[in-house]
Amino acid sequence: MSLIYQKQILVTEDHIDQNNHVNNVQYVKWMEEIAGEHWDFVKDKTPFPEDIWMLLDHHIQYKKQVYLGETITIKTYPKAPEGIKQPRKVEFYCNDKLVVIQIHFGF
């Protein structure tokens, strides 16, 4: 079972803010979406298919702006558990360059 899950998103006007780049809040929405999609994809292959993933904390580092019409590749994967917490890393790429990193903790 692959621990990496990814998808691509074409940036539309709905994702853009008043500064003409992807709104920072949009990255948080995408992070929540891809974490849920990843869990839905793998949960039946685990001993805990009825469990849910809940966001406890997250840290975001913005490295580069992304603009209308560009394609973002989002990759996510779990990191080693820390007690009851399960860190997850989410990386956003545009034109093969890392543009945003999110590390969040859930259980």
Contacts in CASP RR format, 6 or more apart in sequence:
PFRMAT RR
TARGET T0000
AUTHOR 0000-0000-0000
METHOD contacts of the structure
MODEL  1
MSLIYQKQILVTEDHIDQNNHVNNVQYVKWMEEIAGEHWDFVKDKTPFPE
DIWMLLDHHIQYKKQVYLGETITIKTYPKAPEGIKQPRKVEFYCNDKLVV
IQIHFGF
1 42 0 8 1.000
1 45 0 8 1.000
3 77 0 8 1.000
3 78 0 8 1.000
4 75 0 8 1.000
4 76 0 8 1.000
4 77 0 8 1.000
5 34 0 8 1.000
5 37 0 8 1.000
5 38 0 8 1.000
5 41 0 8 1.000
5 42 0 8 1.000
5 75 0 8 1.000
5 76 0 8 1.000
5 77 0 8 1.000
6 73 0 8 1.000
6 74 0 8 1.000
6 75 0 8 1.000
6 76 0 8 1.000
7 34 0 8 1.000
7 37 0 8 1.000
7 73 0 8 1.000
7 74 0 8 1.000
8 71 0 8 1.000
8 72 0 8 1.000
8 73 0 8 1.000
8 74 0 8 1.000
9 15 0 8 1.000
9 30 0 8 1.000
9 71 0 8 1.000
9 72 0 8 1.000
9 74 0 8 1.000
10 69 0 8 1.000
10 70 0 8 1.000
10 71 0 8 1.000
11 22 0 8 1.000
11 66 0 8 1.000
11 67 0 8 1.000
11 68 0 8 1.000
11 69 0 8 1.000
11 70 0 8 1.000
11 71 0 8 1.000
11 72 0 8 1.000
12 68 0 8 1.000
12 69 0 8 1.000
13 68 0 8 1.000
15 22 0 8 1.000
15 23 0 8 1.000
15 26 0 8 1.000
15 68 0 8 1.000
16 22 0 8 1.000
16 23 0 8 1.000
16 67 0 8 1.000
16 68 0 8 1.000
17 23 0 8 1.000
17 24 0 8 1.000
20 67 0 8 1.000
20 68 0 8 1.000
21 65 0 8 1.000
21 66 0 8 1.000
21 67 0 8 1.000
22 65 0 8 1.000
22 66 0 8 1.000
22 67 0 8 1.000
22 72 0 8 1.000
24 60 0 8 1.000
24 62 0 8 1.000
27 60 0 8 1.000
27 62 0 8 1.000
27 92 0 8 1.000
27 100 0 8 1.000
27 102 0 8 1.000
28 58 0 8 1.000
28 60 0 8 1.000
28 102 0 8 1.000
30 72 0 8 1.000
30 74 0 8 1.000
30 90 0 8 1.000
30 92 0 8 1.000
31 58 0 8 1.000
31 76 0 8 1.000
31 90 0 8 1.000
31 102 0 8 1.000
31 104 0 8 1.000
32 55 0 8 1.000
34 74 0 8 1.000
34 76 0 8 1.000
34 90 0 8 1.000
35 53 0 8 1.000
35 55 0 8 1.000
35 76 0 8 1.000
35 88 0 8 1.000
35 90 0 8 1.000
35 104 0 8 1.000
36 53 0 8 1.000
38 76 0 8 1.000
39 52 0 8 1.000
39 53 0 8 1.000
43 49 0 8 1.000
43 51 0 8 1.000
53 86 0 8 1.000
53 88 0 8 1.000
53 106 0 8 1.000
53 107 0 8 1.000
54 106 0 8 1.000
54 107 0 8 1.000
55 104 0 8 1.000
55 105 0 8 1.000
55 106 0 8 1.000
56 85 0 8 1.000
56 104 0 8 1.000
56 105 0 8 1.000
56 106 0 8 1.000
56 107 0 8 1.000
57 104 0 8 1.000
57 105 0 8 1.000
57 106 0 8 1.000
58 102 0 8 1.000
58 103 0 8 1.000
58 104 0 8 1.000
58 105 0 8 1.000
59 102 0 8 1.000
59 103 0 8 1.000
59 104 0 8 1.000
60 100 0 8 1.000
60 101 0 8 1.000
60 102 0 8 1.000
61 100 0 8 1.000
61 101 0 8 1.000
61 102 0 8 1.000
62 99 0 8 1.000
62 100 0 8 1.000
63 97 0 8 1.000
63 98 0 8 1.000
63 99 0 8 1.000
63 100 0 8 1.000
63 101 0 8 1.000
64 94 0 8 1.000
64 97 0 8 1.000
64 98 0 8 1.000
64 99 0 8 1.000
65 99 0 8 1.000
66 72 0 8 1.000
66 92 0 8 1.000
66 94 0 8 1.000
66 99 0 8 1.000
70 94 0 8 1.000
70 95 0 8 1.000
71 94 0 8 1.000
72 92 0 8 1.000
72 93 0 8 1.000
72 94 0 8 1.000
72 99 0 8 1.000
73 92 0 8 1.000
73 93 0 8 1.000
73 94 0 8 1.000
74 90 0 8 1.000
74 91 0 8 1.000
74 92 0 8 1.000
74 93 0 8 1.000
75 90 0 8 1.000
75 91 0 8 1.000
75 93 0 8 1.000
76 88 0 8 1.000
76 89 0 8 1.000
76 90 0 8 1.000
76 91 0 8 1.000
77 88 0 8 1.000
77 89 0 8 1.000
78 86 0 8 1.000
78 87 0 8 1.000
78 88 0 8 1.000
78 89 0 8 1.000
79 86 0 8 1.000
79 87 0 8 1.000
79 88 0 8 1.000
79 89 0 8 1.000
79 103 0 8 1.000
80 87 0 8 1.000
81 87 0 8 1.000
82 105 0 8 1.000
84 107 0 8 1.000
85 105 0 8 1.000
85 106 0 8 1.000
85 107 0 8 1.000
86 105 0 8 1.000
86 106 0 8 1.000
86 107 0 8 1.000
87 103 0 8 1.000
87 104 0 8 1.000
87 105 0 8 1.000
87 106 0 8 1.000
88 103 0 8 1.000
88 104 0 8 1.000
88 105 0 8 1.000
88 106 0 8 1.000
89 101 0 8 1.000
89 102 0 8 1.000
89 103 0 8 1.000
90 101 0 8 1.000
90 102 0 8 1.000
90 103 0 8 1.000
90 104 0 8 1.000
91 98 0 8 1.000
91 100 0 8 1.000
91 101 0 8 1.000
91 102 0 8 1.000
92 98 0 8 1.000
92 99 0 8 1.000
92 100 0 8 1.000
92 101 0 8 1.000
92 102 0 8 1.000
93 99 0 8 1.000
END
